[in-house]
Amino acid sequence: ERINKYNQLLRIEEELDEAGVYAGKSAFPRFKA
């Protein structure tokens, strides 16, 4: 479950990066370690 969520975040970050908009981890405040 945790790995799936982590992989989903990686995919989202890749999509944002491809769009030229990368906000970093601050874009996911609820996923703090």
matplotlib code that plots the C-alpha trace (Angstrom):
import matplotlib.pyplot as plt

x = [0.0, 2.7, 4.8, 1.9, 1.3, 5.0, 5.0, 1.9, 3.7, 6.7, 4.4, 2.6, 6.0, 7.1, 3.9, 4.4, 8.0, 7.1, 4.6, 7.4, 5.8, 7.6, 6.6, 8.6, 7.4, 5.7, 3.0, 2.1, 1.8, -0.2, 2.7, 5.2, 7.5]
y = [0.0, 2.5, 1.5, 2.1, 5.5, 6.4, 5.2, 7.3, 10.4, 9.6, 9.4, 12.7, 14.4, 13.1, 14.4, 17.8, 17.9, 17.1, 20.0, 22.3, 22.8, 21.2, 22.3, 19.7, 18.0, 21.2, 20.3, 17.3, 18.6, 15.6, 13.2, 14.5, 11.8]
z = [0.0, 1.0, -2.0, -4.3, -2.9, -3.3, -6.9, -7.6, -6.2, -8.5, -11.5, -10.5, -10.1, -13.5, -15.2, -13.5, -14.6, -18.2, -18.1, -17.0, -13.6, -10.6, -7.1, -5.3, -2.1, -0.9, -3.4, -1.2, 2.4, 3.6, 2.7, 5.2, 6.6]

ax = plt.figure().add_subplot(projection="3d")
ax.plot(x, y, z, "-o")
ax.set_aspect("equal")
plt.show()
